[in-house]
Amino acid sequence: MARLEYPGAFYHVMNRGNAGQDLFRTKRDRERFLECLETAVERFSLKIHAYCLMTTHYHILMETMDANLSRAVQWINVSFAAYFNRKRNRHGHLFQGRFRSILVEAEEYLKELSRYIHLNPVRAGIVEKTEEYPWSSYRAYIGKMKRPEWLETQWLLSQFGRKKREAEERYRIFVETVDPATLENPEKELTGGIILGSGGFVKWVKEAFVAPR
């Protein structure tokens, strides 16, 4: 099934290094990728709701104001790859083929997906506590770091309370009181490999954006 793109769509976007190679070898690599995200937010009218940069791959929860997911993510990947290759005087593909994207029904699954993404470093054994990892959006969600202007936290936090401090604490409890080792990936409920949502959402997407065969 082709990528489904429409204004106001939410996605979980992932990509890995080609042949398992590291995408982020230094602090500067990670900083540069976040700079690419910041530029893309303005250039493509995006909202970044969450992210996590691991060594070999990345996760982004993204909302597109226009139907431009492919163009936006391709620009991010190409921009970062150009920096990466230039810095190391290398050629060839940096990323493993096409990026993966899951269309998400935000009201049903965005909370669970953000938790699963933020817990990646704990599941991987990199840190013991989620807030110890500096290369995800989690610390901004719980008030442990200044929120970058390009990071949208209001939508998710509004699901946990009206007051900012109260919502931050409730989100922290939501994330940190589960066992990362046994937490199921919300995407086990995927439809067609690319849609995560209720039956009604899947039906709406197919009727509106998938051409009948």
C-alpha positions, 0 to 999 in steps of 0.5 A: 500500500502506498503512503497515505498523506493528507493534511492533519495526519499523524505518523510514527516515522522510523529509519535505520542506518544502512547495513546496521551502521551507526547513524549517530556517532557523536554528540554533534551528529545528534545535534545536527539531526535535531537542527534538520528537524527544526528546519523541516518544521518551518519549511514543511509546516510540521509538528514534531510531537516526540522523538528519540535518537538511538545509535543506529536508528531514529523515531519521530512522532510527526503531524503534517499540516499539508499532505507532504510526509514523503517530501518532508522526511526525504528532505530531513534524511538527505540533509542529514546524510549530506552532513554525515558524508561530508564530515567523514569524506564518505559516499554511498547510502547512509539510510536503509532504504525507504523510511518506515511510516505508520499512519496513527489515529492520535486520539487512540494511540499517540499516548501509548506510542510516545511512551513506547518511543521514550522507553527505547533507551531503557529497553536497550539497556543504555540508561536505567531511567528514561529521564537520564537519556538526553537524546529524546523529547522525554525530558521536555515533557516532564519539565527536566529541560527547556522545550525547543520551540519546534517541539510540540508537547501541548497536544499530548500533555493536554491528555493528562491535565489542564495545568502544565505541572500536573500534566507533566507529572501524570505523563511521567507516571504514565511512562515510568510506572510500566515495565519496559521489558514487558510493554507491548508495542502498540503497533502490533495492532496495525492494519495493512502494515501502515495504519494504527487506529480503530476500526472506524478510523481505518474505514474512514482512511480507506474510503477517503484515501485508498482507491478501490481496485 
